[in-house]
Amino acid sequence: MNHTLSKKQFDVLVLLEKERKAFTQRQIEENTGYSLGTINKVMQELSELKYVENGQITNDGVSALEPYLSLIHIWRCRRIE
């Protein structure tokens, strides 16, 4: 299923993919800077899309990031600099 990710959905999925561990919504809030209410809404959206489950990214979530791989690579390189 092709779904264009919002910036917030993208940011949360990248965090979950990068860390590959379960996060609480509070931890996601702390790592993204988005409000807890925003994280709650985004996690609900991502759960409905089956991109996250129990605070972790699913295989479908990883697949959803594939069209953005070059952006993720650029983002990671800039964070290293």
C-alpha positions as CSV (number, residue, x, y, z in Angstrom):
1,M,0.0,0.0,0.0
2,N,1.4,3.3,-1.0
3,H,1.0,6.0,1.6
4,T,2.7,9.4,1.6
5,L,4.0,10.0,5.1
6,S,3.5,13.3,6.8
7,K,6.7,14.9,8.2
8,K,5.7,13.9,11.7
9,Q,5.0,10.3,10.7
10,F,8.3,10.2,8.9
11,D,10.2,11.6,11.9
12,V,8.7,9.0,14.2
13,L,9.3,6.1,11.9
14,V,12.9,7.2,11.3
15,L,13.5,7.3,15.1
16,L,12.0,3.9,15.6
17,E,13.9,2.4,12.6
18,K,17.2,3.9,13.7
19,E,17.0,2.7,17.3
20,R,15.2,-0.6,16.6
21,K,13.8,-0.8,20.1
22,A,10.4,-0.2,21.7
23,F,9.7,3.4,22.7
24,T,7.1,4.9,25.0
25,Q,5.2,7.9,23.6
26,R,7.0,10.0,26.2
27,Q,10.4,8.8,24.9
28,I,9.3,9.6,21.3
29,E,8.2,13.1,22.5
30,E,11.6,13.7,24.1
31,N,13.5,12.5,21.0
32,T,11.4,14.4,18.4
33,G,10.4,17.6,20.2
34,Y,6.7,17.0,19.2
35,S,4.1,17.4,21.9
36,L,2.7,14.3,23.6
37,G,-0.7,14.9,22.1
38,T,0.9,15.1,18.6
39,I,2.8,11.8,19.3
40,N,-0.4,10.1,20.5
41,K,-2.1,11.1,17.2
42,V,0.8,10.1,15.0
43,M,1.2,6.8,16.7
44,Q,-2.5,6.1,16.3
45,E,-2.2,6.9,12.6
46,L,0.9,4.7,12.2
47,S,-0.8,1.9,14.1
48,E,-3.8,2.0,11.9
49,L,-1.5,1.8,8.9
50,K,0.3,-1.2,10.6
51,Y,3.6,0.7,10.5
52,V,4.1,0.5,14.3
53,E,3.1,-2.1,16.9
54,N,3.8,-1.9,20.6
55,G,6.1,1.1,20.2
56,Q,8.2,-0.6,17.6
57,I,8.4,-0.2,13.8
58,T,7.0,-3.1,11.8
59,N,8.2,-4.6,8.5
60,D,5.5,-2.5,6.8
61,G,6.8,0.6,8.5
62,V,10.3,-0.1,7.2
63,S,8.9,-0.7,3.8
64,A,7.0,2.7,4.0
65,L,10.4,4.4,4.6
66,E,12.0,2.8,1.4
67,P,10.9,5.7,-0.9
68,Y,12.7,8.1,1.5
69,L,16.0,6.2,1.9
70,S,18.1,8.8,0.2
71,L,16.6,11.5,2.6
72,I,17.3,9.3,5.6
73,H,20.9,8.8,4.4
74,I,21.4,12.6,4.1
75,W,19.8,13.2,7.5
76,R,22.1,10.7,9.2
77,C,25.2,12.2,7.5
78,R,24.2,15.7,8.6
79,R,23.7,14.5,12.2
80,I,27.3,13.0,12.2
81,E,28.9,16.3,11.0
